Amino acid sequence: MKSAVLDRLQGDAPICFHLSGGLDSSSALGIASLETGQTQDAFTICFDGGHYDELEIAQRTAKFCNARLHRVPLTNSALAENLIAAATASEGLAINGHLSAKYLFNKTIGNHGFKSAITGEGADETFFGYAHLRMDWWKSQGIPFNQQEITSSNQSSIGMMIPHGNALPLDRLNRRLGYSPTFLQAKATLGFRSYSLLRDDIQDHWKSNGLTDAFSNVADAAVNSEQLTNRHPVHQSNWLWSKLALAGYILKTLGDGCEMASSIEGRLPFLDHQLFEYIRSLPISMVMQGAIEKELLRHAVRRYITDEVFLRPKHPFDAPPLLLGNSRAILDFVRDQVASELFRNQPFYQATKVNALLDRIPQMTLAERQVWDPVVTMMLTTLGIQKLISN
């Protein structure tokens, strides 16, 4: 870990750190600060919205590390208004306002004169830190667990990485693997809700060709890989996640896409090949041990982090869901986008169905709005891709 971080401090241009309230970014900053004895610069996003804002924890970590902390305040309105621009710049769809948050965040970093930023991405893949991977581990070991207890500290993951509600069929995947990874079950529930907003002709096409095949085709190339042969189910889940979500979304869209829009180079110590190969060589039982995720990492970096960070469970980096506040301004913004020329030109969603959903949102429970938010966000970012190809 020390080598992975210190190697990435090399360079001619100024380097800074992303800092949240979590273990991963705090570890990287702690190692750099305490090993070099130099004052580092760290940037933290400040959200409007309760437990999504981690500024206070980041401030205590920055003080512990003697780092200069730069606040980047982002309102819910700013997140909504910049979603299309962020999708255009990153050339990718998104399921949460964290796309526009990363886009605006990197703009601020660039405006401060930094050219490189050390980030915490890849830690949950290397150290199997996601809640959905722990659920797969417990299932494989026959260990009982309370899903409601897990979702209480991972609210933003419900319907995105933890399944909720009706789902598209996963029959072919079940036949090939003998089980369905939790995250793909979640994507199937997200897909089911998204399907309800699609144009009639697209729905008819999928019905006539079989929804099972339509969804399963997405993962076919990965499932066919020899990398999945004779491996533990959790290794299979993590490999599929890394090939699909890490490579296609976290690194490409949220990472490079948002960073390079402001000419920022992201540096990722947790994906250092020597660190990754070492963790890969360990028995899965050692990596998954302990009552809290990433136990190995927590003890390895204990002296570089605060007690607060050491004891804090994982909270995914997600922005406050746009629909959660039930703000008339946000709903009006979405309606304006549905009425736009960009929306009329995009080939997927049907305006009458989307507007009918928006009419229902004020009467929905918080849990219902939570799981519909990724669907609406993905639809909005589709307009960014439409704008990109229209130009």
C-alpha positions as CSV (number, residue, x, y, z in Angstrom):
1,M,0.0,0.0,0.0
2,K,2.8,2.4,0.9
3,S,4.6,1.8,-2.4
4,A,1.3,2.0,-4.4
5,V,0.6,5.5,-2.9
6,L,4.1,6.9,-2.8
7,D,4.9,5.8,-6.4
8,R,1.9,7.9,-7.5
9,L,3.2,11.1,-5.9
10,Q,5.9,11.3,-8.6
11,G,5.5,14.0,-11.3
12,D,6.4,17.5,-12.3
13,A,2.9,19.0,-12.0
14,P,1.0,19.6,-8.7
15,I,-0.8,16.5,-7.3
16,C,-3.8,16.5,-5.0
17,F,-6.1,14.0,-3.3
18,H,-9.8,13.2,-3.4
19,L,-11.1,12.9,0.2
20,S,-14.4,11.6,1.4
21,G,-15.3,10.3,4.8
22,G,-14.4,6.8,3.8
23,L,-11.5,4.4,4.4
24,D,-10.1,4.3,0.9
25,S,-9.4,8.0,0.2
26,S,-8.4,8.6,3.8
27,S,-5.9,5.8,3.6
28,A,-4.2,7.2,0.5
29,L,-4.0,10.7,2.0
30,G,-2.8,9.3,5.4
31,I,0.0,7.3,3.8
32,A,1.2,10.2,1.6
33,S,1.0,12.8,4.5
34,L,2.7,10.7,7.2
35,E,5.3,9.0,5.1
36,T,6.5,12.2,3.3
37,G,5.9,14.6,6.1
38,Q,4.7,17.1,3.5
39,T,1.4,19.0,3.5
40,Q,-0.9,17.6,0.9
41,D,-3.9,19.2,-0.8
42,A,-7.2,17.4,-0.6
43,F,-10.6,18.2,-2.1
44,T,-13.9,17.2,-0.6
45,I,-17.4,17.4,-2.1
46,C,-20.1,18.9,0.2
47,F,-23.6,17.8,-0.6
48,D,-27.0,19.2,0.4
49,G,-28.5,16.3,2.2
50,G,-27.9,14.6,5.5
51,H,-25.7,11.5,5.5
52,Y,-24.6,12.0,1.9
53,D,-22.4,15.0,3.1
54,E,-19.1,13.7,4.6
55,L,-17.5,17.1,5.1
56,E,-17.2,16.9,8.9
57,I,-15.4,13.5,8.8
58,A,-13.2,14.7,6.0
59,Q,-12.3,17.8,8.0
60,R,-11.2,15.6,10.9
61,T,-9.1,13.4,8.6
62,A,-7.5,16.4,7.0
63,K,-6.6,17.8,10.4
64,F,-5.1,14.4,11.4
65,C,-3.1,14.3,8.2
66,N,-2.1,18.0,8.4
67,A,-3.6,18.4,4.9
68,R,-5.0,21.5,3.3
69,L,-8.7,20.8,2.7
70,H,-10.6,22.5,-0.2
71,R,-14.4,22.3,0.0
72,V,-16.4,21.9,-3.1
73,P,-20.1,22.7,-2.3
74,L,-22.7,21.3,-4.7
75,T,-26.4,21.9,-4.5
76,N,-29.0,19.5,-5.6
77,S,-30.0,22.0,-8.3
78,A,-26.4,22.1,-9.6
79,L,-26.3,18.3,-9.8
80,A,-29.5,18.2,-11.8
81,E,-28.6,21.1,-14.1
82,N,-25.2,19.6,-15.0
83,L,-26.2,16.0,-15.6
84,I,-26.6,16.4,-19.4
85,A,-23.3,18.4,-19.7
86,A,-21.5,15.7,-17.6
87,A,-23.0,12.9,-19.8
88,T,-21.9,14.7,-22.9
89,A,-18.3,15.2,-21.6
90,S,-17.9,11.7,-20.2
91,E,-19.7,10.0,-23.1
92,G,-21.6,7.8,-20.6
93,L,-24.9,7.2,-19.0
94,A,-25.3,7.5,-15.2
95,I,-27.6,6.1,-12.5
96,N,-26.9,8.8,-9.9
97,G,-26.1,12.5,-9.6
98,H,-22.5,11.4,-8.7
99,L,-21.8,11.9,-12.4
100,S,-22.4,15.6,-12.4
101,A,-20.8,15.8,-8.9
102,K,-17.5,14.3,-10.3
103,Y,-17.7,16.5,-13.4
104,L,-18.0,19.7,-11.3
105,F,-15.6,18.4,-8.7
106,N,-12.8,18.0,-11.3
107,K,-13.6,21.4,-12.8
108,T,-12.8,22.9,-9.3
109,I,-9.6,20.8,-9.0
110,G,-8.5,22.0,-12.4
111,N,-9.3,25.6,-11.6
112,H,-6.9,25.3,-8.6
113,G,-4.1,24.4,-10.9
114,F,-3.8,20.7,-10.3
115,K,-3.1,18.3,-13.1
116,S,-3.2,14.9,-11.2
117,A,-5.4,13.6,-8.4
118,I,-5.0,10.5,-6.3
119,T,-8.3,8.7,-5.8
120,G,-9.7,5.8,-3.9
121,E,-11.3,3.9,-6.9
122,G,-10.6,0.2,-7.1
123,A,-10.3,-0.4,-3.3
124,D,-13.7,-2.2,-3.2
125,E,-12.8,-4.4,-6.1
126,T,-9.3,-5.3,-4.8
127,F,-10.5,-5.8,-1.2
128,F,-14.1,-7.1,-1.9
129,G,-15.6,-4.2,-0.1
130,Y,-19.0,-3.8,-1.6
131,A,-22.2,-4.8,0.3
132,H,-23.3,-6.9,-2.7
133,L,-20.1,-9.0,-2.6
134,R,-20.5,-9.6,1.2
135,M,-24.0,-10.7,0.5
136,D,-22.7,-13.2,-2.1
137,W,-20.1,-14.4,0.4
138,W,-22.6,-15.0,3.1
139,K,-24.9,-16.8,0.7
140,S,-22.1,-19.1,-0.5
141,Q,-21.2,-19.9,3.1
142,G,-24.8,-20.4,4.3
143,I,-24.4,-17.6,6.8
144,P,-27.7,-15.9,7.6
145,F,-27.9,-12.1,7.2
146,N,-30.4,-9.4,7.5
147,Q,-30.7,-7.6,4.1
148,Q,-32.7,-4.7,5.8
149,E,-29.7,-4.2,8.1
150,I,-27.3,-4.0,5.2
151,T,-29.5,-1.6,3.2
152,S,-29.8,0.7,6.2
153,S,-26.2,1.8,5.8
154,N,-26.3,1.5,2.0
155,Q,-29.6,3.3,1.1
156,S,-28.4,4.7,-2.1
157,S,-27.5,1.2,-3.3
158,I,-31.0,-0.1,-3.2
159,G,-32.2,-0.8,-6.7
160,M,-28.8,-0.1,-8.1
161,M,-26.4,-2.6,-6.4
162,I,-28.9,-4.3,-4.1
163,P,-32.0,-5.8,-5.7
164,H,-35.5,-4.2,-5.0
165,G,-38.8,-5.2,-6.6
166,N,-39.6,-7.0,-9.8
167,A,-36.8,-8.0,-12.1
168,L,-36.0,-8.9,-15.7
169,P,-35.4,-12.7,-16.0
170,L,-31.9,-14.0,-15.3
171,D,-32.6,-17.6,-16.4
172,R,-29.7,-17.9,-18.8
173,L,-27.3,-16.5,-16.3
174,N,-28.5,-18.9,-13.6
175,R,-28.0,-21.8,-16.0
176,R,-24.5,-20.8,-16.8
177,L,-23.2,-19.8,-13.4
178,G,-25.5,-21.8,-11.1
179,Y,-26.5,-18.6,-9.4
180,S,-27.0,-14.9,-10.0
181,P,-24.6,-12.3,-8.5
182,T,-26.4,-9.9,-6.2
183,F,-25.4,-6.9,-8.3
184,L,-26.8,-8.4,-11.5
185,Q,-30.0,-9.1,-9.6
186,A,-30.1,-5.4,-8.8
187,K,-29.4,-4.4,-12.4
188,A,-32.3,-6.7,-13.4
189,T,-34.7,-4.8,-11.1
190,L,-33.4,-1.5,-12.4
191,G,-33.9,-2.8,-15.9
192,F,-37.4,-3.8,-15.2
193,R,-38.3,-0.3,-14.0
194,S,-36.5,1.3,-17.0
195,Y,-38.3,-1.0,-19.4
196,S,-41.7,0.4,-18.3
197,L,-40.7,3.9,-19.8
198,L,-39.5,2.7,-23.1
199,R,-41.3,3.4,-26.4
200,D,-44.0,0.9,-27.4
201,D,-42.1,-0.4,-30.4
202,I,-39.0,-1.2,-28.3
203,Q,-41.1,-3.0,-25.7
204,D,-42.8,-5.0,-28.5
205,H,-39.5,-5.9,-30.0
206,W,-38.2,-7.2,-26.7
207,K,-41.4,-9.1,-26.0
208,S,-41.3,-10.8,-29.3
209,N,-37.6,-11.7,-29.0
210,G,-37.7,-12.7,-25.3
211,L,-36.8,-10.6,-22.4
212,T,-34.6,-13.3,-21.0
213,D,-32.3,-13.2,-24.0
214,A,-32.4,-9.4,-24.2
215,F,-31.0,-8.9,-20.7
216,S,-28.7,-12.0,-20.6
217,N,-26.9,-11.0,-23.8
218,V,-25.4,-8.0,-21.9
219,A,-23.3,-10.3,-19.7
220,D,-22.7,-13.1,-22.2
221,A,-19.2,-12.2,-23.2
222,A,-18.1,-12.0,-19.6
223,V,-19.9,-15.2,-18.6
224,N,-18.3,-17.2,-21.4
225,S,-14.8,-16.3,-20.0
226,E,-12.5,-19.1,-18.7
227,Q,-11.8,-16.7,-15.9
228,L,-15.0,-17.9,-14.2
229,T,-14.1,-21.6,-14.4
230,N,-13.7,-23.4,-11.1
231,R,-13.6,-20.2,-9.1
232,H,-15.4,-19.3,-5.9
233,P,-18.7,-17.6,-6.5
234,V,-17.5,-14.4,-4.8
235,H,-14.5,-14.3,-7.1
236,Q,-16.9,-14.8,-10.0
237,S,-19.1,-12.0,-8.8
238,N,-16.2,-9.6,-8.4
239,W,-14.7,-10.5,-11.8
240,L,-18.1,-9.8,-13.5
241,W,-18.5,-6.6,-11.6
242,S,-14.9,-5.5,-12.5
243,K,-15.5,-6.3,-16.2
244,L,-18.9,-4.7,-16.4
245,A,-19.3,-1.9,-13.8
246,L,-15.7,-1.0,-12.9
247,A,-14.3,-1.0,-16.5
248,G,-17.4,0.3,-18.2
249,Y,-18.7,2.9,-15.7
250,I,-16.6,3.6,-12.6
251,L,-13.3,4.0,-14.4
252,K,-14.5,5.1,-17.8
253,T,-17.5,7.4,-17.1
254,L,-17.1,8.6,-13.5
255,G,-13.3,8.5,-13.6
256,D,-11.6,9.3,-16.9
257,G,-14.6,10.8,-18.5
258,C,-15.1,13.4,-15.8
259,E,-11.4,13.9,-15.1
260,M,-10.2,14.4,-18.6
261,A,-13.0,16.9,-19.3
262,S,-10.9,19.2,-17.0
263,S,-7.5,17.8,-18.1
264,I,-7.1,16.0,-14.8
265,E,-5.2,12.7,-14.6
266,G,-6.7,10.3,-12.0
267,R,-4.1,8.1,-10.2
268,L,-5.4,4.9,-8.6
269,P,-3.1,3.3,-6.0
270,F,-5.7,0.6,-5.2
271,L,-5.4,-0.8,-8.7
272,D,-1.6,-1.0,-8.4
273,H,-0.8,-4.3,-10.1
274,Q,1.5,-5.6,-7.3
275,L,-1.0,-4.8,-4.6
276,F,-3.8,-6.4,-6.7
277,E,-1.8,-9.6,-7.5
278,Y,-0.9,-9.9,-3.8
279,I,-4.5,-9.7,-2.6
280,R,-5.6,-12.0,-5.4
281,S,-3.2,-14.7,-4.1
282,L,-4.9,-14.8,-0.7
283,P,-7.6,-17.2,0.3
284,I,-11.0,-15.6,-0.1
285,S,-11.8,-16.4,3.5
286,M,-9.0,-14.1,4.6
287,V,-10.1,-11.2,2.4
288,M,-13.7,-11.6,3.6
289,Q,-13.0,-12.1,7.3
290,G,-14.4,-9.8,10.0
291,A,-17.7,-8.3,10.9
292,I,-16.9,-5.1,8.9
293,E,-15.8,-4.9,5.3
294,K,-12.2,-4.6,4.2
295,E,-10.8,-5.8,7.5
296,L,-7.4,-6.5,5.9
297,L,-7.1,-3.0,4.6
298,R,-8.3,-1.4,7.8
299,H,-5.5,-3.1,9.9
300,A,-2.9,-2.5,7.2
301,V,-3.4,1.3,7.3
302,R,-4.4,1.6,11.0
303,R,-1.7,4.1,11.9
304,Y,-2.5,6.3,8.9
305,I,-6.2,6.9,9.7
306,T,-8.3,8.2,12.5
307,D,-10.3,6.0,14.9
308,E,-13.4,7.3,13.3
309,V,-12.5,6.1,9.8
310,F,-11.2,2.8,11.2
311,L,-14.5,2.0,12.8
312,R,-16.8,3.5,10.1
313,P,-18.7,1.0,7.8
314,K,-18.6,1.6,4.1
315,H,-20.8,4.3,2.6
316,P,-20.8,4.3,-1.2
317,F,-20.0,7.6,-2.9
318,D,-23.4,8.7,-4.2
319,A,-25.0,12.1,-4.5
320,P,-28.4,12.7,-2.9
321,P,-31.0,11.2,-5.2
322,L,-32.7,14.0,-7.2
323,L,-36.2,12.7,-6.6
324,L,-35.7,12.1,-2.8
325,G,-36.3,15.7,-1.8
326,N,-39.7,15.9,-3.7
327,S,-38.7,19.3,-4.9
328,R,-41.1,20.9,-7.4
329,A,-38.1,22.7,-9.0
330,I,-36.4,19.4,-9.7
331,L,-39.6,17.8,-11.1
332,D,-40.1,20.9,-13.3
333,F,-36.6,20.6,-14.5
334,V,-37.1,17.0,-15.5
335,R,-40.4,17.9,-17.3
336,D,-38.6,20.6,-19.2
337,Q,-36.1,18.1,-20.5
338,V,-38.8,15.7,-21.5
339,A,-40.4,18.5,-23.5
340,S,-37.1,19.4,-25.2
341,E,-36.0,18.7,-28.8
342,L,-33.2,16.5,-27.5
343,F,-35.8,14.2,-25.8
344,R,-37.9,14.1,-29.0
345,N,-34.8,13.0,-31.0
346,Q,-33.7,10.3,-28.6
347,P,-34.9,6.8,-29.7
348,F,-35.6,5.1,-26.4
349,Y,-38.1,6.7,-24.0
350,Q,-41.7,7.6,-24.4
351,A,-42.7,11.1,-23.1
352,T,-46.2,10.1,-22.0
353,K,-44.9,7.3,-19.9
354,V,-42.2,9.5,-18.3
355,N,-44.7,12.3,-17.5
356,A,-47.1,9.8,-16.0
357,L,-44.2,8.6,-13.7
358,L,-43.4,12.2,-12.8
359,D,-47.1,12.8,-11.9
360,R,-46.9,9.9,-9.4
361,I,-43.6,10.9,-7.7
362,P,-45.1,13.4,-5.1
363,Q,-47.4,10.6,-3.8
364,M,-44.6,8.0,-3.6
365,T,-42.9,6.9,-0.4
366,L,-39.2,7.8,0.1
367,A,-38.3,4.2,-0.7
368,E,-40.2,4.3,-4.0
369,R,-38.6,7.5,-5.0
370,Q,-35.2,6.1,-4.1
371,V,-35.5,3.2,-6.5
372,W,-37.0,5.3,-9.4
373,D,-34.2,7.9,-9.1
374,P,-31.6,5.8,-11.1
375,V,-34.2,5.3,-13.8
376,V,-34.9,9.0,-14.2
377,T,-31.1,9.9,-14.0
378,M,-30.3,7.4,-16.7
379,M,-33.0,8.8,-18.9
380,L,-31.6,12.4,-18.4
381,T,-28.1,11.3,-19.2
382,T,-29.4,9.7,-22.4
383,L,-30.0,13.3,-23.5
384,G,-26.3,14.1,-23.0
385,I,-25.4,11.2,-25.4
386,Q,-28.1,12.4,-27.8
387,K,-26.5,15.9,-27.7
388,L,-23.1,14.4,-28.3
389,I,-24.1,12.5,-31.4
390,S,-26.3,15.3,-32.7
391,N,-23.3,17.6,-32.9
